Amino acid sequence: MVRTERFPLASGTLTALGDLCDFPFKLHTYLGVHRTDTDTSRTYTFRYFAPSATAVYLVSDFLSWENGKRMTRLASGVWELTLTSERSLEGASYKYKVYRETVSDYCSDPYATREEGRGGYASLIATEAPVCTDSAAWEAHRRAQGKKPLHFLEVSLTSLVTKKNRLPYEEGAAYRYDELARALTVYAKSTGYTHVKLLSPSLFEKNSLFAPAPRHGTPDDYAACLSYLHQNGIGTILALPLPHTEEDACRVLAASDFMLSHYPIDGLWFEAPMDGQDGQMSTDTLFSAFCSLQKRYPHAIFGCDCTESPESVNNLAIPEGFLVRHTHTEDVLTDHLALPPALRAKDQERLIDALVSQALASQSKRLTRGGKESLMMRFFGSYEQKFSENRLYHMMLIASGSPKLSFMLASLAPFRPWQDSLLPEWYMADFKLHRAHRRFIRALNRFYLSTPLLWDEKTAITCHHKDPERNVFSLKRKNKDGELLFIFNCSDTLYTDYTLPAAHTAYRECFSSDEESFAGEGYVNRLAIPCTDAGLTLNLAPLSAVILEPNPYKI
């Protein structure tokens, strides 16, 4: 199949394959292993792209792991070998022995759809597509739902839960995909998430972007896991790495096409590396490539991390509908709450600007995943005060953007950042304050899902009131159907009769972070709040936030 349009990655080495497949989205239909059947035999064709190699050998358990069989170099830089076998080779292990000058190395197949797993790192022959039972049904169901809120739960299946409290990568610690699907469904539905974002496994787990993590089961098991989530109303987003080179980008886009066409998923997320280092490719080039992918799958959800500085973000040609996680600006909230309350006045303007302009309300990636410091450790104050700061932080996230992105253990307020190689701290649910924080997250998520003003794209968010001297400010979310008023007290002072401007005759408090059931002090406004000529007067607990809506009933 000849490519039908000029692709943005025109100078990459893989473009030599452009006349052999729909470049680069269908590279997996040419590279890797492919099978053709006759009445008496099966023919397997192996193709490996290595233009700089001097020789490539196929080594396997059905040939020889030491010597193998030499492959033939084609003009495009692809090494090819065709084998005919009377018996099926499905599930057999293989690698490529690649020679470059005087050095040789064993390499797995980067286009393999199934792998041996940790320990052997060999690829497995798998030429049959995974069996998906509900892809068409889920697509029809998703389109019929119309506009719905998006609240993503970032989760790693590797360390979600393990057997007998073993470390995630210990022998015998892994649960099967069907067991993980049940545990994940219970957690996501009970905590109030609409989608799960499945993080990429560690490099210790797999080498190919086309293969699910093998330690939990086969590709068919993986497809069944995704189907189970869909049957319970949970969407799925797969995370893939942001490419550093044009060759990487071609492989990532081919893997994207493969995943979207073979598995029942709702979209993809392209993740920046944890060290925050940019690759050799420009962000504009990547967005052009992602835009081409978006045209192929217009109903899928797409998102990516953006490591550009805040000053240059406005100059990027971001595709319409693309969710972007700005890693430079998502830490503005935590930086503000890390300051002592007495020093926050000077930083209030920067905080408000970030809340008003943020399109995606995401928790700090640096402080939730693999960093040296956690959100709870970053917040200022004593042990008890950190929980108030954390509730205030999540109220800001709810007020700021429309789609939400939360990490797996956020509901338990962990004091250690998550690491894929360590056990998650689920035991924290046994402690009083952590258990209360989980109640808060559940209640806040449910309020978000049931309130269209918080996720409707046509809702405008503006700054309603600023009071730097007392560390108080308010934001307003408004559309044609109504409005919500968010009032934040970032100080450690209780204000019993705080007055601010108001546009309606009365308001009612529909959510407060200071409820006693959330381990707050209980300074809430139970009755309707009337407005006088001076404005709206209410109680503001220290380090808290409240959400008000106009009261439709007369007082």
Rosetta blueprint (number, residue, H / E / L):
1 M L
2 V L
3 R L
4 T L
5 E L
6 R L
7 F L
8 P L
9 L L
10 A L
11 S L
12 G L
13 T H
14 L H
15 T H
16 A H
17 L H
18 G L
19 D L
20 L L
21 C L
22 D L
23 F L
24 P L
25 F L
26 K L
27 L H
28 H H
29 T H
30 Y L
31 L L
32 G E
33 V E
34 H E
35 R E
36 T E
37 D E
38 T L
39 D L
40 T L
41 S L
42 R E
43 T E
44 Y E
45 T E
46 F E
47 R E
48 Y E
49 F E
50 A L
51 P L
52 S L
53 A L
54 T L
55 A E
56 V E
57 Y E
58 L E
59 V E
60 S E
61 D L
62 F L
63 L L
64 S L
65 W L
66 E L
67 N L
68 G L
69 K E
70 R E
71 M L
72 T E
73 R E
74 L L
75 A L
76 S L
77 G L
78 V E
79 W E
80 E E
81 L E
82 T E
83 L E
84 T E
85 S E
86 E L
87 R L
88 S L
89 L L
90 E L
91 G L
92 A L
93 S E
94 Y E
95 K E
96 Y E
97 K E
98 V E
99 Y E
100 R E
101 E L
102 T L
103 V E
104 S E
105 D E
106 Y E
107 C E
108 S L
109 D L
110 P L
111 Y L
112 A L
113 T L
114 R L
115 E E
116 E L
117 G L
118 R L
119 G L
120 G L
121 Y L
122 A L
123 S E
124 L E
125 I L
126 A L
127 T L
128 E L
129 A L
130 P L
131 V L
132 C L
133 T L
134 D L
135 S H
136 A H
137 A H
138 W H
139 E H
140 A H
141 H H
142 R H
143 R H
144 A H
145 Q L
146 G L
147 K L
148 K L
149 P L
150 L L
151 H E
152 F E
153 L E
154 E E
155 V E
156 S L
157 L H
158 T H
159 S H
160 L H
161 V L
162 T L
163 K H
164 K H
165 N H
166 R L
167 L L
168 P L
169 Y L
170 E L
171 E L
172 G L
173 A L
174 A L
175 Y L
176 R L
177 Y H
178 D H
179 E H
180 L H
181 A H
182 R H
183 A H
184 L H
185 T H
186 V H
187 Y H
188 A H
189 K H
190 S H
191 T H
192 G L
193 Y L
194 T L
195 H E
196 V E
197 K E
198 L E
199 L L
200 S L
201 P L
202 S L
203 L L
204 F L
205 E L
206 K L
207 N L
208 S L
209 L L
210 F L
211 A L
212 P L
213 A L
214 P H
215 R H
216 H H
217 G L
218 T L
219 P H
220 D H
221 D H
222 Y H
223 A H
224 A H
225 C H
226 L H
227 S H
228 Y H
229 L H
230 H H
231 Q H
232 N L
233 G L
234 I L
235 G E
236 T E
237 I E
238 L E
239 A E
240 L E
241 P E
242 L L
243 P L
244 H L
245 T L
246 E H
247 E H
248 D H
249 A H
250 C H
251 R H
252 V H
253 L H
254 A H
255 A H
256 S H
257 D H
258 F H
259 M H
260 L H
261 S H
262 H H
263 Y L
264 P L
265 I L
266 D L
267 G E
268 L E
269 W E
270 F E
271 E E
272 A L
273 P L
274 M L
275 D L
276 G L
277 Q L
278 D L
279 G L
280 Q L
281 M L
282 S L
283 T H
284 D H
285 T H
286 L H
287 F H
288 S H
289 A H
290 F H
291 C H
292 S H
293 L H
294 Q H
295 K H
296 R H
297 Y L
298 P L
299 H L
300 A L
301 I E
302 F E
303 G E
304 C E
305 D E
306 C E
307 T L
308 E L
309 S L
310 P H
311 E H
312 S H
313 V H
314 N L
315 N L
316 L L
317 A L
318 I L
319 P L
320 E L
321 G L
322 F L
323 L E
324 V E
325 R E
326 H E
327 T L
328 H L
329 T L
330 E L
331 D L
332 V H
333 L H
334 T H
335 D H
336 H H
337 L H
338 A L
339 L L
340 P L
341 P H
342 A H
343 L H
344 R L
345 A H
346 K H
347 D H
348 Q H
349 E H
350 R H
351 L H
352 I H
353 D H
354 A H
355 L H
356 V H
357 S H
358 Q L
359 A L
360 L L
361 A E
362 S E
363 Q L
364 S L
365 K L
366 R L
367 L L
368 T L
369 R E
370 G L
371 G L
372 K L
373 E L
374 S L
375 L H
376 M H
377 M H
378 R H
379 F L
380 F L
381 G L
382 S L
383 Y H
384 E H
385 Q H
386 K H
387 F H
388 S H
389 E H
390 N H
391 R H
392 L H
393 Y H
394 H H
395 M H
396 M H
397 L H
398 I H
399 A H
400 S H
401 G L
402 S L
403 P L
404 K E
405 L E
406 S E
407 F E
408 M L
409 L L
410 A H
411 S H
412 L H
413 A L
414 P L
415 F L
416 R L
417 P L
418 W E
419 Q L
420 D L
421 S L
422 L L
423 L L
424 P L
425 E L
426 W H
427 Y H
428 M H
429 A H
430 D H
431 F L
432 K H
433 L H
434 H H
435 R H
436 A H
437 H H
438 R H
439 R H
440 F H
441 I H
442 R H
443 A H
444 L H
445 N H
446 R H
447 F H
448 Y H
449 L H
450 S L
451 T L
452 P H
453 L H
454 L H
455 W L
456 D L
457 E L
458 K L
459 T L
460 A E
461 I E
462 T E
463 C E
464 H E
465 H E
466 K E
467 D E
468 P H
469 E H
470 R H
471 N L
472 V E
473 F E
474 S E
475 L E
476 K E
477 R E
478 K E
479 N E
480 K L
481 D L
482 G E
483 E E
484 L E
485 L E
486 F E
487 I E
488 F E
489 N E
490 C L
491 S L
492 D L
493 T L
494 L L
495 Y E
496 T E
497 D E
498 Y E
499 T E
500 L E
501 P L
502 A L
503 A L
504 H L
505 T L
506 A E
507 Y E
508 R E
509 E E
510 C E
511 F E
512 S E
513 S L
514 D L
515 E L
516 E H
517 S H
518 F H
519 A L
520 G L
521 E L
522 G L
523 Y L
524 V L
525 N L
526 R L
527 L L
528 A L
529 I E
530 P E
531 C E
532 T E
533 D L
534 A L
535 G E
536 L E
537 T E
538 L E
539 N E
540 L E
541 A L
542 P L
543 L L
544 S E
545 A E
546 V E
547 I E
548 L E
549 E E
550 P E
551 N L
552 P L
553 Y L
554 K L
555 I L
